[in-house]
């Protein structure tokens, strides 16, 4: 565990705003913040982010706050009036791009849970099929996967919280790709499956109960918008990586299976040593090195990423399974983890 003081660098409770608190990730985030020992959350209502919905309870209940949570209308002046140290935006990308420049201009820091600031302007245009409204901010945004970018996150004013699928894939692949042990010419396959909450709260025909119940389907084949996040952070070229997402008829959780070929024969102990070296100071990575395999039941409701490796008899065929809760480590929990790093709290504060 990292030796940070519970009250952070300022010695006082943080005042944090939550914009987009009626969505699944936003409600989960609010539930975590309610139980954080050094945070005072404030709800920020926005005409687009919270349209047509009252305050949603977290999917996983974290308890009832001792005092009602203040709710105010969003506006740049709210950052100053309520002396916000940080604003979370659990909003669509277009809302995040509208709001975050105003948050930063008022002197607060920001953690964005959308895809608005995760990519380059060129990548955003290609994968989101839209022009980025503030490309100048992208150079200042830090990709918020603490296991990789903890030092940069500490001093960042804007953190781009990773997507759920990329979190599972990057955590599984990054240690191996930086070791240069993988045979890139053989390609890397990621076969990932997610619960329906990963699609967000907005209704669609694909996530309708009748379509999902008793069904299992693939989507975003080779063109899922989360792909470039994996490429950028796991050190992969697009031609080396094949990703397919699948929709499970369950509420939450992601299980991703990765297929790789190694350049030389290895022992399974050598593979796990690579992961131990990469994640030796990481509280939320759990390695299943001796018996058992990751499962949704083991991670759901937690901020852990569980990883298990299986090596073929030839010592070259490798299968890596990673498992996370898409709403916690894949969204709200990781956002709180980033906040803890940014403000000098123990990284596990409010999460374990």
C-alpha positions as CSV (number, residue, x, y, z in Angstrom):
1,X,0.0,0.0,0.0
2,X,1.3,3.5,-0.8
3,X,2.2,5.6,2.1
4,X,0.0,8.6,1.5
5,X,-1.8,10.5,4.2
6,X,-5.6,10.0,4.3
7,X,-6.4,13.7,4.1
8,X,-4.1,14.3,1.2
9,X,-1.8,17.2,0.6
10,X,-4.2,20.0,1.7
11,X,-5.1,18.6,5.1
12,X,-8.9,19.2,4.4
13,X,-11.7,17.3,2.9
14,X,-11.9,17.7,-0.9
15,X,-14.9,19.4,-2.4
16,X,-15.8,17.5,-5.6
17,X,-18.5,18.0,-8.1
18,X,-20.1,15.1,-10.0
19,X,-21.6,15.9,-13.4
20,X,-23.6,13.1,-15.0
21,X,-24.6,11.5,-11.7
22,X,-27.8,9.9,-13.1
23,X,-26.0,7.5,-15.4
24,X,-24.7,4.1,-14.3
25,X,-21.1,5.1,-14.0
26,X,-22.1,8.4,-12.4
27,X,-24.3,6.7,-9.8
28,X,-21.6,4.2,-9.0
29,X,-19.1,7.0,-8.6
30,X,-21.5,8.9,-6.3
31,X,-21.9,5.8,-4.2
32,X,-18.1,5.4,-3.8
33,X,-17.6,9.1,-2.9
34,X,-20.3,8.9,-0.2
35,X,-18.1,6.4,1.6
36,X,-14.8,8.1,0.9
37,X,-13.3,9.3,4.2
38,X,-12.0,12.7,2.9
39,X,-14.4,13.9,0.2
40,X,-17.4,16.2,0.2
41,X,-19.5,15.5,-3.0
42,X,-21.7,18.0,-4.7
43,X,-24.2,17.1,-7.5
44,X,-24.0,19.3,-10.6
45,X,-27.1,19.2,-12.7
46,X,-26.7,19.7,-16.5
47,X,-29.5,20.0,-19.0
48,X,-27.9,17.3,-21.3
49,X,-26.2,15.1,-18.8
50,X,-29.1,14.7,-16.5
51,X,-32.1,15.3,-18.8
52,X,-35.3,13.5,-17.8
53,X,-34.0,11.7,-14.8
54,X,-33.8,12.2,-11.1
55,X,-31.0,11.1,-8.8
56,X,-30.3,7.4,-9.5
57,X,-29.2,5.1,-6.7
58,X,-26.0,3.2,-7.4
59,X,-26.5,-0.2,-8.9
60,X,-24.5,-1.5,-6.0
61,X,-25.7,0.3,-2.9
62,X,-23.0,1.8,-0.8
63,X,-25.2,3.0,2.0
64,X,-27.1,6.1,2.7
65,X,-25.2,9.3,3.4
66,X,-25.5,10.9,6.8
67,X,-26.4,14.2,5.3
68,X,-28.2,15.1,2.0
69,X,-25.8,15.6,-0.8
70,X,-26.0,19.3,-2.1
71,X,-27.4,19.6,-5.6
72,X,-26.7,22.7,-7.7
73,X,-27.1,23.7,-11.3
74,X,-24.1,23.4,-13.5
75,X,-22.3,26.6,-14.5
76,X,-18.7,27.8,-14.4
77,X,-19.6,29.9,-11.4
78,X,-20.5,26.8,-9.4
79,X,-16.9,25.8,-9.4
80,X,-15.9,29.0,-7.7
81,X,-18.9,29.4,-5.5
82,X,-18.6,25.9,-4.0
83,X,-14.8,26.0,-4.0
84,X,-14.6,22.8,-5.9
85,X,-11.1,21.1,-6.0
86,X,-12.2,18.6,-8.6
87,X,-15.0,17.9,-11.0
88,X,-15.9,14.4,-12.3
89,X,-17.6,14.4,-15.7
90,X,-19.5,11.1,-16.2
91,X,-21.1,12.6,-19.4
92,X,-21.2,12.0,-23.1
93,X,-18.0,13.3,-24.9
94,X,-19.7,16.3,-26.3
95,X,-20.8,17.5,-22.9
96,X,-17.4,16.8,-21.4
97,X,-15.7,18.9,-24.2
98,X,-18.1,21.7,-23.4
99,X,-17.7,21.7,-19.6
100,X,-14.1,20.8,-18.9
101,X,-12.4,23.9,-20.3
102,X,-14.6,25.9,-18.0
103,X,-13.7,23.8,-15.0
104,X,-10.0,24.2,-15.7
105,X,-10.3,27.9,-16.3
106,X,-11.8,28.2,-12.8
107,X,-8.8,26.5,-11.2
108,X,-10.3,23.1,-10.5
109,X,-8.9,19.8,-11.7
110,X,-11.0,17.4,-13.8
111,X,-11.4,13.6,-14.3
112,X,-13.4,12.8,-17.4
113,X,-15.1,9.4,-17.6
114,X,-16.0,9.8,-21.3
115,X,-13.8,9.2,-24.3
116,X,-13.4,12.9,-25.0
117,X,-9.7,13.3,-24.0
118,X,-8.3,9.8,-24.3
119,X,-7.0,10.0,-27.9
120,X,-5.3,12.3,-30.3
121,X,-7.5,14.7,-32.4
122,X,-6.9,12.5,-35.5
123,X,-7.8,9.3,-33.6
124,X,-10.9,11.0,-32.1
125,X,-12.1,12.1,-35.6
126,X,-11.6,8.6,-37.0
127,X,-13.0,6.4,-34.2
128,X,-15.8,8.8,-32.9
129,X,-16.6,10.2,-36.3
130,X,-16.6,13.8,-35.0
131,X,-14.2,16.7,-34.8
132,X,-12.7,17.3,-31.4
133,X,-13.8,20.7,-30.1
134,X,-10.7,21.4,-28.0
135,X,-7.7,19.7,-29.5
136,X,-5.3,22.0,-27.6
137,X,-6.3,20.3,-24.4
138,X,-5.4,16.9,-25.5
139,X,-1.7,17.4,-25.0
140,X,-2.3,18.2,-21.3
141,X,-4.6,15.3,-20.7
142,X,-3.1,12.3,-18.9
143,X,-4.5,8.8,-19.6
144,X,-5.8,7.7,-16.2
145,X,-4.6,4.1,-15.8
146,X,-2.6,4.4,-12.5
147,X,-0.8,1.1,-13.0
148,X,0.9,2.7,-16.0
149,X,0.9,6.4,-15.5
150,X,0.8,7.0,-11.8
151,X,3.6,9.7,-11.8
152,X,2.0,11.8,-14.5
153,X,-1.5,11.5,-12.9
154,X,-0.2,13.0,-9.6
155,X,0.4,16.4,-11.2
156,X,-2.3,16.3,-13.9
157,X,-5.0,18.9,-14.1
158,X,-7.0,16.8,-16.6
159,X,-7.2,13.0,-16.4
160,X,-8.9,11.0,-19.1
161,X,-10.4,8.0,-17.3
162,X,-9.9,4.9,-19.4
163,X,-12.6,2.9,-21.1
164,X,-13.7,-0.4,-19.5
165,X,-12.6,-2.7,-22.3
166,X,-9.2,-1.0,-22.6
167,X,-8.6,-1.3,-18.9
168,X,-9.0,-5.1,-19.0
169,X,-7.0,-5.4,-22.2
170,X,-4.1,-3.0,-21.3
171,X,-3.6,-4.5,-17.9
172,X,-3.4,-8.0,-19.5
173,X,-1.1,-7.0,-22.4
174,X,1.1,-4.1,-21.4
175,X,3.6,-6.1,-19.3
176,X,4.2,-8.6,-22.0
177,X,4.4,-6.1,-24.9
178,X,7.1,-4.0,-23.1
179,X,9.1,-7.2,-22.4
180,X,9.4,-7.7,-26.2
181,X,8.7,-11.4,-25.7
182,X,5.6,-11.5,-27.9
183,X,5.7,-12.6,-31.5
184,X,3.9,-9.6,-33.0
185,X,3.8,-11.1,-36.5
186,X,1.5,-13.8,-35.2
187,X,-1.1,-11.2,-34.1
188,X,-2.8,-10.7,-30.7
189,X,-6.5,-11.5,-30.3
190,X,-8.7,-10.1,-27.6
191,X,-12.1,-11.7,-27.2
192,X,-13.9,-9.6,-24.6
193,X,-17.4,-10.0,-23.0
194,X,-19.3,-7.4,-21.0
195,X,-22.4,-7.0,-19.0
196,X,-25.1,-4.7,-20.4
197,X,-24.4,-1.8,-18.1
198,X,-21.3,-1.1,-20.1
199,X,-23.5,0.2,-22.9
200,X,-24.7,3.0,-20.6
201,X,-28.2,4.0,-19.4
202,X,-29.6,5.5,-22.6
203,X,-32.0,2.9,-24.1
204,X,-31.3,1.3,-27.4
205,X,-32.7,-1.6,-29.4
206,X,-29.6,-3.7,-28.8
207,X,-29.8,-3.4,-25.1
208,X,-33.6,-3.8,-24.8
209,X,-34.5,-6.6,-22.3
210,X,-36.1,-8.7,-25.1
211,X,-32.9,-8.5,-27.2
212,X,-30.5,-9.3,-24.4
213,X,-32.2,-11.9,-22.2
214,X,-31.2,-15.4,-23.2
215,X,-29.0,-14.0,-25.9
216,X,-25.2,-13.6,-26.6
217,X,-24.0,-11.4,-29.4
218,X,-20.8,-9.8,-30.8
219,X,-20.5,-6.2,-31.8
220,X,-17.9,-3.6,-32.9
221,X,-15.9,-6.2,-34.7
222,X,-12.5,-4.8,-35.5
223,X,-13.8,-1.2,-35.3
224,X,-14.8,-0.7,-31.6
225,X,-13.9,2.9,-30.5
226,X,-12.0,1.6,-27.6
227,X,-9.4,-0.1,-29.8
228,X,-7.0,3.0,-30.1
229,X,-6.7,3.2,-26.3
230,X,-5.3,-0.3,-26.3
231,X,-3.0,0.5,-29.2
232,X,-1.7,3.6,-27.5
233,X,-1.0,2.2,-24.1
234,X,-0.1,-1.5,-24.8
235,X,2.4,-0.5,-27.5
236,X,0.6,-2.2,-30.3
237,X,0.1,-1.4,-34.0
238,X,-3.5,-1.7,-35.4
239,X,-2.4,-4.5,-37.7
240,X,-1.2,-6.6,-34.8
241,X,-4.4,-6.4,-32.7
242,X,-7.8,-8.0,-33.3
243,X,-10.5,-7.0,-30.8
244,X,-14.1,-8.3,-30.6
245,X,-16.6,-7.2,-28.0
246,X,-19.5,-9.4,-26.9
247,X,-22.7,-8.6,-24.9
248,X,-23.5,-10.9,-22.0
249,X,-27.1,-11.0,-20.7
250,X,-26.0,-9.9,-17.3
251,X,-25.8,-6.6,-15.4
252,X,-22.0,-5.9,-15.0
253,X,-18.5,-7.3,-15.4
254,X,-15.9,-7.8,-18.2
255,X,-14.0,-11.0,-18.9
256,X,-11.4,-10.6,-21.7
257,X,-9.4,-13.6,-23.1
258,X,-6.2,-12.7,-25.0
259,X,-4.4,-15.1,-27.3
260,X,-0.7,-14.5,-28.0
261,X,2.3,-16.4,-29.4
262,X,5.8,-16.0,-27.9
263,X,9.1,-15.6,-29.8
264,X,10.7,-18.3,-27.7
265,X,9.7,-21.1,-25.4
266,X,9.1,-20.0,-21.8
267,X,8.1,-21.4,-18.4
268,X,4.9,-20.2,-16.8
269,X,7.0,-18.9,-13.9
270,X,8.8,-16.6,-16.3
271,X,5.5,-15.2,-17.5
272,X,4.3,-14.4,-14.0
273,X,7.6,-12.9,-13.1
274,X,7.0,-10.4,-15.9
275,X,3.7,-9.4,-14.3
276,X,5.1,-9.3,-10.8
277,X,7.8,-6.9,-12.0
278,X,5.2,-4.7,-13.7
279,X,2.7,-4.7,-10.9
280,X,4.7,-5.1,-7.8
281,X,3.5,-1.8,-6.3
282,X,-0.1,-2.0,-7.6
283,X,-2.8,-2.6,-5.0
284,X,-5.6,-3.5,-7.5
285,X,-3.9,-6.1,-9.7
286,X,-4.4,-9.7,-8.5
287,X,-2.5,-12.5,-10.2
288,X,-4.0,-16.0,-10.2
289,X,-0.6,-17.7,-10.4
290,X,-1.4,-20.9,-8.5
291,X,-4.8,-22.5,-9.2
292,X,-8.1,-21.0,-9.9
293,X,-9.1,-18.5,-12.6
294,X,-10.6,-15.0,-12.7
295,X,-14.4,-14.8,-12.7
296,X,-16.9,-12.0,-12.8
297,X,-18.2,-13.1,-9.4
298,X,-14.8,-12.4,-7.8
299,X,-14.3,-8.9,-9.2
300,X,-17.8,-7.4,-9.4
301,X,-18.3,-4.7,-6.9
302,X,-14.5,-4.2,-6.5
303,X,-11.8,-2.2,-8.1
304,X,-9.6,-5.2,-8.8
305,X,-8.3,-6.5,-12.1
306,X,-7.7,-10.2,-11.9
307,X,-5.2,-11.8,-14.3
308,X,-4.5,-15.5,-15.1
309,X,-2.1,-17.0,-17.6
310,X,-2.0,-20.4,-19.3
311,X,0.9,-21.6,-21.4
312,X,0.7,-24.3,-24.1
313,X,2.8,-27.4,-24.0
314,X,5.2,-25.9,-26.5
315,X,5.9,-23.0,-24.2
316,X,5.0,-20.5,-26.9
317,X,1.1,-20.4,-27.0
318,X,-0.1,-18.1,-24.3
319,X,-3.7,-17.3,-23.1
320,X,-4.1,-14.4,-20.7
321,X,-7.5,-13.8,-19.0
322,X,-8.3,-10.5,-17.3
323,X,-11.4,-9.7,-15.4
324,X,-12.9,-6.4,-14.0
325,X,-16.1,-4.8,-13.0
326,X,-16.9,-2.5,-15.9
327,X,-18.5,0.1,-13.6
328,X,-15.8,0.1,-10.9
329,X,-12.3,-0.6,-12.2
330,X,-13.6,0.1,-15.7
331,X,-15.2,3.5,-14.7
332,X,-16.1,4.9,-11.3
333,X,-13.6,3.0,-9.1
334,X,-10.7,3.9,-11.4
335,X,-11.9,7.5,-11.3
336,X,-11.7,7.5,-7.5
337,X,-8.3,5.7,-7.7
338,X,-7.1,8.6,-10.0
339,X,-8.5,11.2,-7.6
340,X,-6.6,9.5,-4.7
341,X,-3.3,9.6,-6.7
342,X,-3.9,13.3,-7.8
343,X,-4.5,14.5,-4.3
344,X,-2.1,12.4,-2.3
345,X,-4.5,10.0,-0.6
346,X,-3.8,6.4,-0.1
347,X,-4.6,4.9,-3.4
348,X,-7.0,2.4,-1.9
349,X,-9.0,5.1,0.1
350,X,-12.7,4.7,-0.4
351,X,-12.2,1.5,-2.5
352,X,-11.2,-1.2,0.0
